[in-house]
């Protein structure tokens, strides 16, 4: 069941979204060679607490950290570590969920560390552009898969792959609500979008084949072929006009 949010619920999600966006902007300062990914996690947890909110990923299904930090071929759910040190040329995806008074906002960005390759830059830019192309269809009355199809068209048009094993989702009181939102598919399918729907739309793309493996930590998903991956996500509200993006 897709949950339509009230004005009061949306306002709580907006507050969570503001903090999420602020933190993701501030994380740019950490994307330097020599930084351990656990340092990023500690900063996020501290900053979320200073705003009186909760880093909702910590403890979710046993997840051990406040954020997911996925480097290079890691698609999603990379666990921050003292031992994972950022290197010049790495690309780093950070996924953050902030909870405020029981309501959540979810967003992700991919950053370059030092001097990254032109292909890595294009991969990161394509993930973001695919999201915003999808937003052109995130309007009341359209079908959910109109967003999915638009994302796929941009990504594959650049010669990149769309991850199939992980998808976007509804969000609100729970981190993962209905509906699931694939980043691929034919247009004109799925439920009609209604004002008050809140969606976490998140293109996850890769430079090669879209197949993934999950590592022995039972969390970190990597591309099977070792190709780079990029991730871009915002929490979106369907309105009677243009979508509202809570995490920008």
C-alpha positions as MATLAB code, in Angstrom:
seq = 'XXXXXXXXXXXXXXXXXXXXXXXXXXXXXXXXXXXXXXXXXXXXXXXXXXXXXXXXXXXXXXXXXXXXXXXXXXXXXXXXXXXXXXXXXXXXXXXXXXXXXXXXXXXXXXXXXXXXXXXXXXXXXXXXXXXXXXXXXXXXXXXXXXXXXXXXXXXXXXXXXXXXXXXXXXXXXXXXXXXXXXXXXXXXXXXXXXXXXXXXXXXXXXXXXXXXXXXXXXXXXXXXXXXXXXXXXXXXXXXXXXXXXXXX';
ca = [
       0.000    0.000    0.000;
       1.363    3.420   -0.978;
       0.990    5.847    1.931;
      -0.138    9.391    1.121;
       1.427   11.859    3.545;
      -0.384   14.640    5.376;
       0.874   18.229    5.521;
       2.171   17.621    9.040;
       4.043   14.496    7.975;
       5.545   16.273    4.982;
       6.795   19.087    7.183;
       8.678   16.631    9.397;
      10.196   15.037    6.293;
      11.209   18.481    5.022;
      13.113   19.145    8.227;
      14.897   15.805    7.933;
      15.608   16.554    4.288;
      17.227   19.905    5.074;
      19.710   18.273    7.433;
      20.393   15.477    4.952;
      21.170   17.994    2.205;
      23.369   20.086    4.503;
      25.462   17.092    5.504;
      25.906   15.833    1.960;
      27.216   19.264    0.945;
      29.603   19.371    3.891;
      30.985   15.936    3.046;
      32.815   17.388    0.057;
      35.569   18.483    2.489;
      36.311   14.830    3.346;
      36.842   13.645   -0.215;
      40.628   13.823   -0.122;
      43.374   11.206   -0.385;
      44.321    9.810    3.022;
      40.890   10.078    4.657;
      39.577    6.892    6.269;
      35.919    6.226    5.508;
      35.185    5.844    9.237;
      36.041    9.555    9.630;
      33.170   10.394    7.292;
      30.821    8.213    9.324;
      31.857    9.827   12.625;
      31.303   13.323   11.239;
      27.839   12.410    9.968;
      26.717   10.779   13.207;
      27.949   13.765   15.246;
      26.292   16.317   12.943;
      22.953   14.498   12.836;
      22.906   14.353   16.656;
      23.728   18.071   16.885;
      20.528   18.731   14.921;
      18.516   16.595   17.345;
      17.868   13.909   14.745;
      18.820   10.268   14.182;
      21.070    8.625   11.594;
      18.506    5.961   10.773;
      20.768    3.515    8.942;
      22.667    2.655   12.124;
      21.223   -0.590   13.472;
      18.824   -1.039   10.543;
      18.668   -4.824   10.055;
      21.940   -4.938   11.980;
      23.824   -2.437    9.815;
      26.796   -1.223   11.911;
      27.316    2.375   10.737;
      25.503    5.707   10.380;
      25.981    5.931    6.603;
      26.884    3.736    3.656;
      30.205    4.645    2.020;
      30.774    2.775   -1.251;
      34.073    3.200   -3.097;
      34.762    2.584   -6.803;
      33.223   -0.801   -7.742;
      31.067   -0.836   -4.588;
      27.508   -0.085   -5.679;
      25.758    0.338   -2.314;
      25.972   -0.528    1.381;
      29.737   -0.166    1.788;
      30.607   -0.203    5.507;
      32.860    2.634    6.780;
      36.176    1.406    8.145;
      39.441    2.550    9.727;
      41.207    0.493    7.084;
      39.514    1.887    3.988;
      41.634    4.894    3.050;
      40.587    7.104    0.158;
      43.068    7.310   -2.711;
      43.563    9.837   -5.482;
      41.250    8.883   -8.350;
      38.640    7.087   -6.222;
      34.937    7.802   -6.542;
      32.878    7.569   -3.356;
      29.115    7.182   -2.956;
      27.606    8.210    0.381;
      24.035    7.210    1.259;
      22.402    8.867    4.282;
      18.987    8.518    5.943;
      18.006   11.088    8.581;
      15.055   10.540   10.911;
      13.198   13.430   12.537;
      10.381   12.738   14.998;
       9.649    9.404   13.332;
       9.860   10.548    9.692;
      12.730   10.068    7.290;
      14.568   11.567    4.354;
      17.015    9.604    2.205;
      19.648   10.849   -0.242;
      22.932    9.840   -1.844;
      25.737   11.537   -3.746;
      28.875   10.317   -5.519;
      32.061   12.351   -5.079;
      35.425   12.330   -6.807;
      38.651   12.126   -4.779;
      41.487   14.199   -6.193;
      42.064   13.673   -9.909;
      39.487   11.256  -11.281;
      39.293    9.950  -14.823;
      37.121   11.559  -17.466;
      35.029    8.393  -17.634;
      34.480    8.499  -13.859;
      33.372   12.134  -14.140;
      30.940   11.231  -16.907;
      29.579    8.320  -14.864;
      28.895   10.582  -11.867;
      27.332   13.270  -14.059;
      25.157   10.703  -15.842;
      23.705    9.362  -12.569;
      22.696   12.889  -11.560;
      21.350   13.793  -14.996;
      19.324   10.564  -15.115;
      17.691   11.479  -11.803;
      16.632   14.896  -13.079;
      15.373   13.446  -16.338;
      13.229   11.100  -14.246;
      11.905   14.098  -12.325;
      10.343   15.456  -15.516;
       7.851   12.581  -15.170;
       7.397   12.740  -11.384;
       4.031   14.445  -11.711;
       0.525   13.652  -10.590;
      -1.250   11.411  -13.080;
       1.853    9.883  -14.648;
       2.777    6.238  -14.111;
       5.603    5.235  -11.789;
       7.531    3.503  -14.561;
       7.636    6.739  -16.550;
      10.347    7.795  -14.092;
      12.125    4.442  -14.408;
      12.115    4.515  -18.200;
      13.476    8.045  -18.338;
      16.365    7.110  -16.039;
      17.244    4.034  -18.088;
      17.142    5.973  -21.338;
      19.697    8.520  -20.124;
      22.044    5.951  -18.601;
      22.080    3.516  -21.484;
      22.246    6.392  -23.944;
      25.652    7.197  -22.424;
      26.763    3.582  -22.790;
      26.543    2.784  -19.074;
      24.622    0.046  -17.243;
      21.638    0.305  -14.872;
      21.865   -1.764  -11.689;
      18.878   -4.124  -11.501;
      19.314   -5.746   -8.078;
      18.688   -2.569   -6.069;
      15.856   -0.080   -6.547;
      14.364    3.101   -5.179;
      11.397    3.013   -2.822;
       8.717    4.863   -0.976;
       9.765    6.511    2.285;
       8.183    8.183    5.281;
       7.697    6.726    8.724;
       9.583    3.671    7.454;
      12.861    3.790    5.559;
      11.497    1.468    2.881;
       7.832    1.742    1.960;
       5.847    0.869   -1.158;
       6.309    1.283   -4.036;
       9.567   -0.152   -5.307;
      11.055    2.108   -7.998;
      13.337    0.324  -10.502;
      15.735    2.409  -12.562;
      14.723    0.612  -15.735;
      11.568   -0.543  -17.506;
       8.926    0.374  -20.018;
       6.974    3.599  -19.622;
       3.278    3.560  -18.766;
       3.381    0.828  -16.128;
       2.752    0.700  -12.394;
       0.608    2.879  -10.120;
      -0.410    6.389  -11.040;
       1.435    9.086   -9.141;
      -0.661   11.050   -6.634;
       0.069   14.210   -4.705;
       1.373   13.376   -1.239;
       3.376   10.350   -2.357;
       6.956   10.449   -1.062;
       9.575    8.581   -3.070;
      13.304    7.943   -2.758;
      14.388    7.932   -6.400;
      17.972    6.714   -6.766;
      19.717    5.881  -10.023;
      22.502    3.360   -9.350;
      24.594    2.928  -12.448;
      27.847    1.290  -13.536;
      30.395    1.609  -16.302;
      30.067   -2.005  -17.430;
      27.804   -4.973  -16.742;
      24.982   -4.416  -14.245;
      25.361   -7.696  -12.344;
      26.463   -7.450   -8.705;
      27.778   -9.665   -5.922;
      27.407   -9.131   -2.165;
      30.633   -9.507   -0.192;
      31.153  -11.723    2.846;
      30.172   -8.867    5.186;
      26.603   -9.503    3.895;
      26.193   -5.806    3.049;
      28.620   -4.444    0.476;
      27.403   -4.919   -3.099;
      30.060   -4.739   -5.832;
      29.971   -4.937   -9.611;
      30.882   -8.429  -10.806;
      33.165   -7.075  -13.521;
      34.940   -4.623  -11.199;
      33.640   -1.567  -13.053;
      33.001    1.733  -11.295;
      29.556    2.550   -9.939;
      27.800    5.853   -9.153;
      24.697    6.632   -7.088;
      22.498    9.735   -6.946;
      19.356    9.981   -4.812;
      16.849   12.453   -3.415;
      13.615   12.208   -1.464;
      10.789   13.481   -3.653;
       7.225   14.625   -2.947;
       4.614   14.350   -5.683;
       2.573   17.571   -5.813;
      -0.090   19.012   -8.100;
       2.735   20.575  -10.136;
       6.494   20.103  -10.193;
       7.903   17.549   -7.729;
       9.349   18.882   -4.477;
      12.865   17.660   -3.724;
      13.368   17.519    0.030;
      17.097   16.720    0.078;
      18.563   19.424   -2.180;
];
